[in-house]
Amino acid sequence: MRFTTPARKALVVAVLLAVNVALALLFDALHSEPASIVLTVLQVAGWYIVSRMFRGPGEAVRAARPWWRMTNRPLLSGVFGVGYALLAVVNIGFSLAGFGSLSGTVSILAELVLAALFLNSYACLRPRRGAPRQVPARRQSRPRVPGGART
């Protein structure tokens, strides 16, 4: 199953977020740290699986997406990568301030994994600097001779 249109992608993300919120509320009501850890692992798995199912313009729909490709656009991968990295830094700050727990540590590790995946995707998708650009050869219908005359 592949999702190629923005509307279907938005629907999949909305469902994923709704399930995430429902499970977070349930596990919070249970006050269960192991359940919170399971939720974090499910979130990472969910985002990775969804990234395998989305296709952008120019991507083959049937072919498997490379393991490193999280989005179709380098900028989007970069934004998500930086966002997850900043989230990890903020949570590290909370942990150092005394709000840390095992589930918080697992959450930080998950954010760092997602940041690494998205930033790697950005690095692989962005245009390379200094790479020679291929200029298409000009097609000449007839060879030219000196003096401007054609043969």
Backbone bond lengths (Angstrom), bond angles and torsions (degrees), N, CA, C in turn:
res aa  C-N    CA-C-N  psi(-1)  N-CA   C-N-CA  omega(-1)  CA-C   N-CA-C  phi
1 M - - - 1.438 - - 1.532 108.36 -
2 R 1.320 116.10 126.70 1.456 121.92 -179.50 1.523 109.43 -125.24
3 F 1.315 116.25 144.67 1.460 121.97 178.21 1.517 108.46 -115.47
4 T 1.331 116.24 121.30 1.460 120.33 -175.05 1.518 113.27 -116.48
5 T 1.313 118.51 -21.41 1.468 120.17 -177.39 1.528 110.31 -95.07
6 P 1.330 116.99 148.16 1.474 119.74 178.41 1.526 113.05 -58.42
7 A 1.326 117.77 -35.65 1.469 120.41 -179.05 1.527 111.12 -65.02
8 R 1.311 116.80 -44.03 1.472 119.68 179.97 1.525 111.29 -69.16
9 K 1.332 116.25 -37.66 1.467 119.30 177.57 1.527 110.06 -63.43
10 A 1.333 116.47 -42.75 1.466 120.41 179.05 1.523 110.89 -62.90
11 L 1.336 117.06 -38.54 1.461 120.90 178.22 1.528 110.90 -64.08
12 V 1.326 116.97 -43.38 1.475 120.77 179.47 1.530 110.32 -63.05
13 V 1.331 116.95 -44.23 1.468 120.57 179.26 1.526 110.20 -64.71
14 A 1.332 117.76 -40.63 1.461 120.88 178.65 1.531 111.23 -62.34
15 V 1.331 116.81 -42.48 1.475 120.39 178.13 1.527 109.88 -64.66
16 L 1.338 116.63 -44.35 1.461 120.33 179.33 1.531 111.00 -60.27
17 L 1.326 116.84 -43.66 1.466 120.13 178.47 1.529 111.60 -66.99
18 A 1.336 118.38 -38.45 1.462 121.24 179.10 1.530 110.92 -63.84
19 V 1.333 116.65 -43.64 1.463 120.31 177.16 1.529 109.83 -63.35
20 N 1.322 116.50 -40.44 1.458 121.90 178.76 1.535 110.73 -60.20
21 V 1.327 116.91 -47.92 1.470 121.07 -179.41 1.527 110.19 -64.39
22 A 1.327 117.25 -43.56 1.465 120.47 -179.51 1.535 111.12 -61.04
23 L 1.333 115.89 -45.81 1.470 119.02 178.62 1.524 111.70 -66.65
24 A 1.329 117.67 -38.05 1.466 120.65 178.50 1.520 110.64 -62.82
25 L 1.328 117.55 -42.57 1.468 120.56 179.00 1.532 111.09 -66.66
26 L 1.326 116.38 -40.45 1.461 120.07 178.46 1.527 110.92 -64.10
27 F 1.325 116.42 -48.77 1.463 119.78 -177.54 1.530 111.29 -68.26
28 D 1.330 117.28 -31.57 1.461 120.20 177.12 1.530 109.97 -67.87
29 A 1.323 116.01 -38.36 1.461 119.52 178.57 1.532 111.04 -65.81
30 L 1.328 116.05 -30.46 1.462 119.86 179.50 1.529 112.52 -81.25
31 H 1.326 117.34 -12.86 1.464 123.38 -176.65 1.528 111.10 51.96
32 S 1.317 114.71 47.99 1.462 120.08 -175.32 1.524 110.10 -113.05
33 E 1.326 115.64 114.80 1.462 119.79 177.88 1.530 111.55 -68.70
34 P 1.346 119.41 -41.54 1.476 118.16 176.37 1.533 112.45 -59.54
35 A 1.322 116.95 -37.43 1.464 120.15 178.20 1.523 110.51 -65.51
36 S 1.309 117.45 -36.68 1.460 121.58 177.14 1.531 111.02 -64.36
37 I 1.319 116.16 -38.91 1.470 120.85 177.58 1.531 109.92 -65.94
38 V 1.340 116.49 -43.21 1.464 120.59 177.69 1.525 109.93 -60.19
39 L 1.330 117.50 -42.08 1.469 121.47 178.73 1.525 110.75 -60.89
40 T 1.311 117.94 -42.16 1.468 121.17 179.37 1.531 110.74 -62.33
41 V 1.320 116.96 -43.69 1.467 120.54 178.39 1.527 110.05 -64.09
42 L 1.330 117.59 -41.32 1.465 121.20 177.72 1.526 111.68 -63.52
43 Q 1.338 117.24 -36.66 1.464 120.58 178.61 1.526 110.82 -63.22
44 V 1.312 116.81 -47.31 1.468 120.32 -179.88 1.525 109.78 -62.57
45 A 1.318 116.89 -45.35 1.467 120.50 179.13 1.524 110.61 -62.48
46 G 1.324 116.49 -42.35 1.465 120.62 179.70 1.513 112.64 -61.08
47 W 1.328 117.19 -46.70 1.470 120.00 -179.86 1.520 111.04 -65.67
48 Y 1.315 117.42 -37.95 1.464 119.31 179.43 1.531 110.80 -68.02
49 I 1.330 117.26 -43.14 1.467 120.48 179.14 1.524 110.67 -63.48
50 V 1.320 116.98 -42.90 1.466 120.12 178.42 1.528 110.71 -62.01
51 S 1.316 117.86 -37.90 1.467 120.13 179.16 1.528 111.27 -65.29
52 R 1.323 118.14 -25.01 1.464 121.85 175.93 1.526 111.45 -75.39
53 M 1.336 117.20 -25.73 1.461 121.60 -174.39 1.525 113.79 -91.45
54 F 1.328 117.75 -20.61 1.465 120.81 -178.88 1.519 109.78 -82.11
55 R 1.323 116.71 145.81 1.463 122.90 174.67 1.512 108.43 -132.72
56 G 1.318 114.99 138.04 1.450 120.92 178.38 1.515 110.69 -102.69
57 P 1.336 116.35 175.97 1.461 119.95 177.78 1.528 110.67 -58.76
58 G 1.309 115.68 134.27 1.454 120.04 178.28 1.516 114.44 88.30
59 E 1.328 118.24 -7.43 1.467 120.64 178.68 1.524 109.74 -91.61
60 A 1.315 115.83 141.62 1.463 120.15 176.21 1.523 109.06 -67.88
61 V 1.320 116.46 129.04 1.463 120.90 -176.17 1.530 111.24 -73.18
62 R 1.306 117.70 -40.53 1.467 120.80 -175.97 1.523 113.18 -80.58
63 A 1.306 117.55 -32.29 1.468 121.04 -175.93 1.526 110.67 -69.52
64 A 1.313 114.95 148.40 1.465 120.05 176.92 1.531 109.06 -69.33
65 R 1.309 116.07 141.25 1.457 121.48 177.49 1.516 108.20 -78.45
66 P 1.342 118.05 140.09 1.472 119.28 177.33 1.529 110.90 -57.39
67 W 1.332 117.14 148.34 1.471 122.07 -175.45 1.511 112.32 -57.30
68 W 1.332 117.13 -31.18 1.461 121.04 -173.98 1.524 112.49 -85.36
69 R 1.312 119.18 -13.14 1.466 122.12 -172.88 1.527 109.93 -86.81
70 M 1.321 115.80 107.63 1.460 120.83 -179.40 1.531 112.14 -93.28
71 T 1.325 117.98 -31.81 1.468 122.83 176.85 1.523 107.75 -136.25
72 N 1.325 114.76 176.50 1.460 119.44 177.50 1.528 111.78 -93.40
73 R 1.317 117.13 -12.36 1.464 121.07 -175.29 1.524 110.63 -120.24
74 P 1.327 116.26 133.60 1.469 118.11 -179.68 1.527 112.69 -62.80
75 L 1.328 117.76 -39.95 1.467 119.84 -178.31 1.524 110.84 -62.51
76 L 1.328 116.86 -43.56 1.459 120.46 179.87 1.531 111.13 -62.84
77 S 1.334 116.32 -42.38 1.468 119.77 176.32 1.521 110.70 -60.73
78 G 1.334 116.22 -42.96 1.461 120.54 179.62 1.518 112.62 -63.68
79 V 1.326 116.64 -42.26 1.471 120.59 179.95 1.524 110.39 -63.85
80 F 1.334 116.64 -46.83 1.466 119.22 178.36 1.527 111.15 -63.73
81 G 1.323 117.51 -40.71 1.463 120.99 179.27 1.514 112.31 -61.14
82 V 1.327 116.13 -47.62 1.471 120.17 178.64 1.529 110.49 -65.56
83 G 1.336 116.60 -38.55 1.471 119.86 179.03 1.526 112.06 -61.48
84 Y 1.315 116.86 -46.51 1.468 119.60 178.41 1.527 111.38 -67.20
85 A 1.314 117.78 -35.84 1.469 120.08 177.73 1.533 110.50 -64.70
86 L 1.329 116.84 -43.01 1.470 120.27 178.17 1.524 111.17 -64.74
87 L 1.324 115.98 -39.87 1.466 119.59 176.93 1.525 111.15 -60.85
88 A 1.329 117.07 -40.76 1.467 120.74 177.76 1.521 110.57 -63.93
89 V 1.336 117.36 -41.88 1.473 120.73 179.53 1.523 110.49 -63.20
90 V 1.331 117.63 -42.80 1.468 120.90 178.79 1.529 110.09 -62.52
91 N 1.328 116.68 -43.90 1.474 119.43 -179.88 1.527 112.36 -68.79
92 I 1.327 116.78 -31.89 1.468 119.31 173.42 1.529 109.30 -63.64
93 G 1.325 116.43 -40.52 1.471 120.51 176.78 1.519 111.93 -60.28
94 F 1.351 116.62 -43.57 1.465 119.97 177.21 1.525 111.09 -63.30
95 S 1.320 117.07 -39.48 1.462 120.47 179.28 1.522 111.05 -63.90
96 L 1.333 115.98 -42.25 1.466 119.88 179.15 1.525 111.71 -68.55
97 A 1.330 116.59 -25.11 1.465 120.61 179.37 1.524 111.87 -82.16
98 G 1.334 117.03 -0.26 1.458 119.08 175.78 1.515 114.65 106.93
99 F 1.318 118.22 4.06 1.458 120.56 -179.45 1.523 112.00 -99.77
100 G 1.311 117.49 19.98 1.465 121.75 -174.99 1.515 112.94 -81.22
101 S 1.326 114.32 155.61 1.466 122.30 175.25 1.519 107.06 -157.07
102 L 1.317 116.88 173.98 1.455 120.60 178.43 1.529 110.50 -62.91
103 S 1.332 116.73 -43.89 1.460 119.10 179.89 1.533 110.67 -66.20
104 G 1.325 117.06 -32.26 1.464 120.35 175.83 1.521 111.57 -66.50
105 T 1.317 116.65 -38.72 1.463 120.96 177.54 1.526 110.48 -65.64
106 V 1.329 116.71 -42.03 1.467 120.09 177.55 1.524 109.95 -64.22
107 S 1.306 117.20 -38.31 1.467 121.57 177.66 1.528 111.23 -62.70
108 I 1.325 116.86 -42.54 1.471 120.97 177.42 1.524 110.41 -62.73
109 L 1.311 116.63 -43.31 1.468 119.97 178.29 1.527 111.21 -62.41
110 A 1.328 117.03 -39.78 1.471 120.82 178.42 1.529 110.61 -64.74
111 E 1.326 116.51 -41.78 1.471 119.98 178.12 1.520 111.01 -63.81
112 L 1.324 116.73 -38.78 1.466 119.65 177.79 1.528 111.79 -67.59
113 V 1.330 116.94 -36.70 1.475 120.36 176.99 1.523 109.79 -64.47
114 L 1.337 117.06 -47.05 1.465 119.89 179.43 1.527 111.04 -64.16
115 A 1.326 117.42 -39.87 1.467 120.35 177.14 1.522 110.07 -60.81
116 A 1.331 117.29 -44.38 1.466 120.56 179.98 1.525 111.24 -63.82
117 L 1.336 117.83 -41.70 1.463 120.72 178.96 1.529 111.61 -62.59
118 F 1.334 116.21 -46.46 1.464 119.53 -178.73 1.527 111.69 -69.14
119 L 1.319 117.96 -40.05 1.467 119.96 179.37 1.527 111.19 -69.41
120 N 1.318 118.01 -34.14 1.463 120.56 174.40 1.527 110.25 -65.49
121 S 1.318 116.47 -40.43 1.460 121.07 176.93 1.530 109.82 -61.53
122 Y 1.333 116.10 -42.66 1.473 120.19 176.88 1.529 110.82 -59.50
123 A 1.318 116.37 -46.10 1.474 120.55 -177.93 1.530 111.31 -63.36
124 C 1.320 116.84 -37.48 1.466 119.46 -179.33 1.525 112.81 -77.27
125 L 1.331 117.91 -28.86 1.463 121.27 -176.13 1.525 114.04 -88.86
126 R 1.324 117.26 -25.73 1.469 118.55 -174.33 1.526 110.71 -68.83
127 P 1.330 115.87 149.89 1.469 118.75 178.60 1.527 110.74 -64.88
128 R 1.284 115.90 141.95 1.469 121.44 179.77 1.524 110.12 -81.28
129 R 1.307 116.52 134.41 1.466 120.88 175.28 1.514 108.88 -85.40
130 G 1.299 115.92 143.23 1.449 120.63 177.15 1.519 113.60 82.10
131 A 1.326 116.73 -5.51 1.456 118.51 177.38 1.524 108.32 -75.55
132 P 1.306 117.48 135.03 1.461 119.12 -178.64 1.524 110.54 -64.82
133 R 1.324 114.53 133.33 1.455 120.02 177.28 1.513 108.71 -85.62
134 Q 1.280 115.88 136.43 1.454 119.45 178.81 1.525 108.50 -85.50
135 V 1.310 115.08 120.54 1.450 120.86 178.50 1.517 107.04 -96.14
136 P 1.338 117.03 127.26 1.452 117.72 -179.15 1.526 110.63 -64.98
137 A 1.310 115.51 139.34 1.465 121.13 -179.69 1.524 109.21 -68.83
138 R 1.332 114.77 139.73 1.466 119.40 176.83 1.510 108.73 -74.34
139 R 1.279 114.09 137.27 1.448 118.80 178.66 1.523 109.07 -93.37
140 Q 1.292 117.18 125.24 1.452 121.43 176.70 1.515 107.94 -110.36
141 S 1.318 114.05 131.10 1.452 116.77 179.95 1.522 111.66 -77.18
142 R 1.337 116.25 -34.77 1.469 120.04 179.06 1.520 108.57 -137.45
143 P 1.310 117.35 144.05 1.469 118.90 177.44 1.524 110.63 -68.91
144 R 1.336 114.88 146.19 1.463 120.51 178.01 1.516 109.98 -93.84
145 V 1.316 114.34 148.94 1.461 120.02 176.10 1.510 108.47 -118.22
146 P 1.319 118.21 157.41 1.474 119.85 179.80 1.520 111.27 -55.56
147 G 1.318 115.39 143.30 1.463 121.32 177.70 1.519 111.83 93.99
148 G 1.287 118.65 0.20 1.455 121.32 174.61 1.512 114.97 87.48
149 A 1.300 118.58 -5.21 1.461 119.84 -179.26 1.520 109.74 -79.78
150 R 1.284 115.08 148.70 1.469 120.64 177.27 1.516 108.75 -105.04
151 T 1.308 114.39 150.46 1.464 118.37 177.84 1.495 111.80 -99.21
